[in-house]
């Protein structure tokens, strides 16, 4: 008997997210990141951690949506969301200081006063290590836990990577789980080092992908 997760019978497509899907995307990503080491460190021991993570991803989407190709999903024809990815295009990965300042009260509600310091440690460490060369930045990608291992997440990421190859643009991400490194390596990323979050935080693995040969025009629904 197969142990692989079952995909929807009618399959799925990959497209840009709609504005009215923000809450559903946040909830999906919260489920996918429920056991993420970085999230667990920033929101330690919270009984409502998943709800707080969903709030974080609601904010993250607001930061990404003004950017070309910011939020993409894998979804069925009926609208069931299977996976979601947050991307920033070249030169657009860092929010403006004005936007960051305006979001601070919302982030404080996500992390609490103690967690804000840890969240700042994570952000500062990642910003300092972030490459300067123009690239596409994969902030987050997550699959419905019931479908992890079915190939939906990799198909979603490959859709943007095909555009990167076509345009000759590299891509970058930070893996917060060492177990996920082989998954990203299978997509052409390579580990560039280890990023240890200060103050006893977890380790993060920055990964870079050079563009490969273009396979032809990529399309987005």
C-alpha positions, 0 to 999 in steps of 0.5 A: 500500500502506498504511503505517499500523500494523496493529491486531489483527484482533479489536480491543482494549478499554480497562480498568484494569490487573490487578496481575499485568500490572505487569511487562508494562506496565513492559516496554511503557512501557520500549520506548515511552520508549527514545528519550525525551530525559528518560530518556536524560538521567537514564540517559546512555549506559547499555547497559541503559537499557531495562531500567532504564526498565522498573524505573522504570515498575515503581516508578511503577506502585506509586505510582499503583495506590493511586489511583483509575484509576491504571493503564489499558491498551489490550489485546486480549481475549487479554490482549496489551497495546498501550498503557498510561497512568499517571494520578493523580486530583485532589489525588493526583499527589504521593506522600506523603513517607513513600512517596517516602522508602521508594522511594529505594533502588529509584530509586537502583538505577534511576538509579545514584548519578550519575543520582539527581542528574539525576532529582532535578533533573527531579522538583524542576523538574516539582514546582515547575511543577505546577499547584495547581488540582485536575486529573487528571495524566497521568504517562506514556502509551506505545504498543507501538512497532509500533503507534505511529500506529495511534490506540491511545494516543489512544484510551486517553487519550481514555477518561479525558478523556471522564470529565474532561469528564463531571465538569468536571475539567481535565487536565495533563501534561508532554510530553518531546518537542516532536514529541508536542505536536501529538498532545496538542493534538489531544486538547485540551491546550495548551502553558502554557510551556517547562520547562528542566531545570537542569544542562543538562537537556532541555526539557519542555512543560507542557500543560493541558486544560480540560474540554469538553462532556460527550459522555455517560457514560464506561465502564471495563472 
